[in-house]
Amino acid sequence: MDTTSLSRTAVLIPALNEADNMPVLLPRLVELGVGAIIVCDNGSTDDTARLASAHGATMVAHEPTPGYGAACYAGIEALALVPNSDRIDVVAFLDADLADDQDRLPQLVEPILQGDADIVIGVRTRGQRELGSMSLPQVFGNALATGLIRLGWGHRYQDLGPFRAIRRTDLTKMQMKDRAFGWTVEMQIKAVEQKLQILEVDMPYFKRRGKSKISGTVRGVFLAGYWILGTCARLWWTKKRRIKANRSDP
């Protein structure tokens, strides 16, 4: 793929106290020719926002309310304010911890731009995963959540990997609600309900740079599990209503 096609892609990067990673992560995205880079600063107390602006971020979206989903949502809202926003056809999500290889971004975007997929998820479970890059609670929680999606919605996902890309119009239609750790689960469930073309692509996964705000603490693991399971339950309870609404859309 000609990386100039990435000019039609916006990369949203949720970040909480990731100042050390901004000078490494952002310049490479600039080199790749990404159309917009939005760092979603989730109440950082370090220099994340300043260094993001200094190293290539198109915009820094500030969201003081804690939560992965809250940060992502702030980035989506900020996208409308980016110059030439109407040229952005694909929205990609990338964590700021350097665990994912940003050079693989074209592999997520290309199938969407070519019309072969509507959403592409980077799979850590089948890719080249560095030893210790995922904790046992993460592996278990990932398997549990994908299993629940299979039982409730009939689609067999391999991963809830945060490195993903989706067609912008489809993301808008999803009307994402979660503001915490159920964001990825909600997106993948709604992708099934909306009958999107779903593609999973093997990706390498490395040990994160810096301390994890989720898997690095017992409280973080508990809260993530709580929100993921809660999101599955809420979406199951309201499933019929959404599917009916999707069918009535022109």
Buried (B, 14 or more C-beta within 10 A) or exposed (E): EEBEBBBBBBBBBBBBBBBBBBEEBBEBBEEBEBBBBBBBBBBBEBBBBBBBBEBBBBBBBBBEEBBBBBBBBBBBEBBEEBEEBEEBBBBBBBBBBBBBBBEBBBBBBBBBBEEEBBBBBBBBBEBEBEEEBBBEBBEEBBBBBBEBBEEBBEBEBBBBBBBBBBBBEBBEEBEBBBBBBBBBBBBBBBBBBBEBBBBBBBBBBBBBBBEBBBBEEEEBBEBBBEBBBBBBEBBBEEBEEBEEEEEEEE
